[in-house]
Amino acid sequence: MNPTTVDVGLGHRSYPIRIGPGLLGRSADWRAAIRGRHVLVVTNATIAPLYLERVRAGLDGLVHEALVLPDGEAHKTLASTDRMFEALARLGASRDATILALGGGVIGDLAGFAAACWMRGIDFVQMPTTLLAMVDSSVGGKTGVNLPAGKNLVGAFHQPRAVVADTDTLATLPPREYRAGIAEIVKYGAIGDAAFFGWLEEHADALNARDDAVLVDAIATSCRHKAGVVARDEHEHGERALLNFGHTFGHALETDTGYGTLLHGEAVAIGMVLAAKLSADLGRASRADAERLERLLLAFGLPTAPPPSDPQRLLALMRLDKKNLSGRLRLILWRGVGHAEIVPDVDEAAILDVLRAG
């Protein structure tokens, strides 16, 4: 299967997203993104035994080192970025150095943040190995780390030089991680493409079976949606906030349960259902569309109800969300499938009702 290319149009900072099987082993597809002679490959303990040597084999002639971090959201911290800075210093990395982020969203966010900070900004290339990272976190230049107070509270916008999505890596992805990635694919249909949402309903069985052709189509469609939004609103002054449908609820759930208890995609799936139910409660959308969203997520084996939690604590965590302005809650809700919108000053009593009802 020939790779599919989706371009992110950002003028002189534009970059390609390459999607297809076998790309990590075809260095000709990504070596051109490396402009200097120093390369740091950042990965984790789960991915390194599977794919690290395949990437390093494409770095002949360059000065390179690998840093293997522990796996999991709990390690998306400033301490991990410190380890990257130390590795860059050992490497003698100059301003034309490149970081290769080989892993899922945690590795991509950490490596991108380190690249944004080292000497005030060096190149990095995203090599996502999870479905969620391929369709979401690897595209668009959002980088960052978590704090005990909340997800991604420290970070920077820093675009990659390229995204290399080798779909062969999904063969080793555990079923739960795979399902979590599908949640972000569903999101693109939910917020702005009712036809794609219907396509996902029709192809749910094929996606669950990891059918290669259907999977590449789903990834490419998701990336086209995100690339278009990023090109129009790179720094989230408006439209890009719609990509956070379900995320304000989801991030609060992740923080409340302890990073790693709920996978990010699982939390987003629950958050999207809560946002849809809240939209219905507020008279902005039909209850039937919320039920349709829930059915699709359940077809992919995703959770749709929050674990037992304190609604008041969740609301307090939601107040820390970066989309809020002047301390006022600003949520991404919808008018129904394919029609998300930014809603300021959402009634907190209504939010609490949805959280209590689950």
N, C-alpha and C positions, 0 to 999 in steps of 0.2 A: 504493500500500500504506500503510495507516494504521500509525503507529508503535506499537510494543509498549512497555509500561512495566513495569519491575521495581522494586519498592521495597526499599531497604535500611533495615530497621527498627532505628533506634538512638535511640528516644525523640525528644527535641527536636532531635537532630542527624540525624534520618532524612533520606534524600534519594532522588530518583528516578533510575533509569537509563532513558533514552529510546533506543530502538533502532529504526532504520528509515531509509529513503532520504530525502535532501533536507533533513535536520535543520539543517545548518549555515546554510543560507540562510533558514531559518524562525526568525528571532530571537524570535518570540513563544514558541517552545518552550524558550528558555533565558535570555532577558533577565531574567525574574523572579528568577533566581538571583543577580543582581548587585544588591547592596544599597546600595553607595556610588557615588560619581561618578568614581573613579579606576580604570582598568582597564589592566593590562599583559598583552598577548597574547605568550606565549612559544611559539616554534615553531622549526623548523630549516630549513636551506637547501634541503632537498628538498621539504618541505611548503609552504613560504611561497609559491612561485610558483603553486601549485595551489589553495590554499584560504584564504590569509590575507585577501585582499580580501573574500571572501565573509563572513568573520567580522567584519571591520572595518565592513562596511556595516550590520551590526546594532548598532553602538555609537554611532549618532548621538546627540548631546546629552551624551555622556560625555567626560571627559578621558582619552584613551587613547594608548598607545604600543605598538609592536611590537618585540620583541627576537628576532632571528633568529640562532640558534646553529648551529655546524657539526653535521652529522648523524653519528650513530654512538655506540656504547657507549663508545668511547674518550674521549668528551667528557662523560661522566656523572661530573663531578668537582667538587670544591670551587671550582675556578677558574670554572666555569660558573655556580655559584650566586653567586659574587662579582659576575659581570656582571649577574645579575638584581637583586641588591641595589643596584647602581649605577643601573640603569634605574628601579627603584622610587623611589630618592632623586631622580633627575631629574624624575620624574613628580610629585613631592610627595605620594606615596602615604601616606595616613593609615590608621588602624586599620580603616576600613570599605572599604578598597580590595579589589579582586578580581584574581587572576591567572587567565587563561584558558590552559590547557595544550593547545595544538593540535599533536598529533603522536602518536608512539608511546610506548612505555613509558619510554624514556629521558627524553623531554620531560616526561611526566607525573610521573615520580619526582623530577626536578630541580625542576619548578615547585611541586610539592606540598611539597618540603622547604623551598624558599625561602618559600613561604606560611606554613609552620609557624614559621619563624624571624623573619620581618619583624614588628617590633613585637610579638613573642611570639605571633603567630598572626593571619593574615588569611584571608579566603575565597579559595577557588579552585574552578574548574570544569574537570572533565576533558572534553576533546574528542578522544577517541582516534581515530586515523586508521589504525591497524593492527589486524588481527584479534587478535593476541596482547594488545594493550592493551585492546581491547574486552571480552575475556572474562576478563582477569586483572588486570593492573597498575592499571587505572583504577578498579577497584572495591575498597573496603576500607580505604583510608587509609594504606597503607604507602608511605612516601616515603624517599628517600635517595640517596646517592652512593657511588661505588666508590672504593677506595683500591688502591694497588699490591698490598697484602697480601690483598685479597679484595673480593668484591662486597657492596655495601649495608652496609658496616660502620659507616657514619655515616648516621643517619636519624632519623625521627620518625613516630609515628602521627598523622596529620592527615587527617580525613575531608573529601572535597569537598562542595560545596553541591549539585552535580548532576553526572551523567555524560550526555554527549550523544554517542551512537554513531551517526554518520551512515554507513550502510552503502554509500552511493555512493562514499565515499573508498576502499573496497576495490577498486574497478575499476582504480585506478592503482597498486595494491600489487604489487610484483614477485612472481613466482611463489614464489621462495624464502622471502620474508617471509610470504606467505600460508600456505605449508605450515608455517612455524614457529608460526604462531598456532594451527593445528589441533592441534599437540602439546598445548597447554594445554586444548583442548576434550576431547581423549581422556583427559586426566588426570581430569576430573570423573567420567567413567564408570568409570575405573580405581579411583578411591578410594572411591566410594560409591553408584554407580548402575549396576548390571549391565545393567538394561534400556536405559539410554541408551547404554552401550557397544555393545550389540547393535544399537541403532538406527544408530549410527555405522557399524558394519560393513555394514548394509543400504544406507546412503545415502552411502557413500564416493565413488562416482562422481559423484553430484550435488554433493557438497561440493567435489570437485576441479574441477567445472565452474563453481563459484561460483553455483549456482542460488539466486536471491534468497530464495524462500520457505524452502528448506531451511537456508540460511545464517542467516536471522533466527531460525528455530527453534533452531538449534544455539547461537547467541549467547545467546538468551534463556534457554535451559535452563542453560547454563553460568553465566550471571549469577545465576539463581535459586539455584543451588547455592552460589555464593560468597556471595551476600547472606545466605542462611540461616546459613552458618557464621560470617560476620562478626558478625551480630546476636547469635549465641550466645556468641562468644568473640572480641571485638574486638581484644584485645591479645595474642592467641596464648598463653594460659596452658594450653591443652589442645587442643581439637578443631581449632582453626585451623591447627595445625602440620601436619595431614594434607594441607593444600593444597600442602605442600612435597614431596610424593611425587616422587622423582627429582631434586629440586633440590640436595641436598647433593652428590651426584655431579656434577650439571650445573654448579653454581657452581664447583666445583673445576676442571672441564674448561675453563670459560670463562676462569678466572684463569690456568691453566697455559698455554693456547694464546695468550693475549693477547686482551683484550676486542675483540670484533668479528670474530675469526677464525671462531668458531662463533656463530651466532645463538642467542639465549637459548632459543627453542623447540627448536632442534636439540639443544642441550645437555641440555634437559629430556627430550627423547625418548630420547636415549642413557641418561640417568640413570634414567629409569623402567625401561628394560630391564635395566640393571644391578641396580636395586633388586629387580625381579622375580626375576632369576636368583639373587641373594643369598638372597631369601626361600625359593626352592626348595632352594638348597644347605643352608640351615639347617633344612629340613624343615617350614617354616611354610606352604608353598603348593606346588601341583603345578607340575611343569615344563611341563605342557601349557598352563597359563594364561600363563606367561611367553612361550611360543611364540605364543599367540593375540595377546597384546599386541604382540609384535614384528611379526607379520603385518599387524595393523591399521596400525601406524606406517609400515611399508613400503608399504602401499597408498596412503598419503598422500605418498609420496616422501620420507620423513624418514629421517635416519641412525639406526642402531640400535647401532652399535659405535663405541667411542672411537677417536680418532686415536692414532697412536703416542705414548706418553708414559711417564714414569717412575712406576710405581705408588706408590713410597714418597713421591714429591713430592705426588702427588694425595692420598694419605692424610694428609699433613701439612696440606694445604690444607683437607681435610674437617674436621680438628680445630678449625679456626677458625669453623666453622659456628655460627650464633647459636642453633640448637636444642640444642647441647651444654650439659651442665650439669657444673660442677666438673671440666672437662677430660675428661669421659667422652663418648664418641661416642653420640649418640642419633639414630637414623635412622627415616625413615618407610618401612616395609616393608608387605607385604600378606599376606592369607590367600588371595588369588586375586582375580579380577575383581570389583570392587565392594566390597572389604573391606580398606581400608588400616588401619594401626595404628602407633602410636608404640612403638618398641622401644629401650629403654635398654641401655647396656653391650654393644653389638654387638662380637663378636669381631673384632679387627683383622686376624687371620690370614685369616679368611674373606673380609673385604673385599679384602685384597690378592690372594687367589686369584681373585676375580671381576674385579678390575682387570687382572690378568695375562692372564686368559682372554679378556677383552674381551667 
